[in-house]
């Protein structure tokens, strides 16, 4: 059983002992701490907190506790029901709310859930704010409203449609070109909220589609992380030759992966690269991605005359750097597209609409579009941690071993060689060290990653 408390939110497995898992007692505690933080930092007249959730089996249980606790803290709750993470982020802004809670464990397996915490801009809390919430929870420094000041509860199912309208209004979403292209796509919605909103988006874009795993029951048909090893079903369907594009999302629809018309992976790292290439061709400017993302974004950005910047891993770190750099687009190599013209959050709906616009305007196949982009391969490995593992000591040792190379330690340790790189960092969401490496070929990248993994194993 696992409970992970971080600035990214509260994430854990369902069931088990209080303090060790994401259970009713801990849900109340951390929701109360968040509401207390929002109250103390109140900069608006609103008394509203938005709640949305993905379709996980535990979602209804967690939702009822979160909403009841917020009402007990004196907050009015706008429950937007089954909704994507970006939909909930937009709903906070559209409602003029003080904050929002997204109930989702993103790509984690079905027995996990989490509380993702938003500020009044519909963006994830900063590191300092997240730490303050954790401190309030540790001290249980909160009190509840009396009977005359309990919050009210409102159910509002309008935000999926409002999200879609927001996407369709974006200047670079060429709805006419998409409709004229007559695309047929196959979508793996992984039995979550993608199965609710993506059909609506595709219908509005005039795209013919087939949905796989579309029932939003939270009983995921396969491992929900949108990686090639988990996507055999849709890849086989694509090989029938009936479709122009395959689309894959994670359970909360902030990550996006594409599959070519021949059933081969487009590459999740290239979701952001391809969309950025399209955006930069119309809106020259700067870009940002995290340290674990492909160099291809840097190459594409410089080709368009812009400047590329790297941020620490984590959406709030990327968005902060994007604001500093004045980036016109950014995101993460896990398939997360952040387009400030819409909002500062990873949004698969925005990514789909921009990608289809690019494809329609170019009039080419997906595989041909992919061939136009710089070619790199990333290997993504992991090291499972034990309770006794001293991660900081391990990373310090790795940094010392490679001190003669270009080393970046703003988030774990990234070692940049002339023609490749490797990045080791402790995950914010799982008890693992992520080991990402990139080189000209997948074999070379994997070899580099495994070399560093052996170094780590030898230290444990």
PyMOL commands that set and color helices and strands:
alter all, ss='L'
color gray80, all
select helices_A, chain A and resi 24-40+59-72+85-95+127-139+147-149+159-168+175-181+194-205+228-230+232-238+269-282+296-303+315-325+348-362+366-371+391-401+442-459
alter helices_A, ss='H'
color red, helices_A
select strands_A, chain A and resi 3-6+9-13+48-53+76-82+99-103+112-118+153-155+184-188+208-212+245-249+256-259+286-290+308-311+327-332+336-338+377-384+406-408+413-416+421-426+432-439
alter strands_A, ss='S'
color yellow, strands_A
deselect
rebuild
show_as cartoon
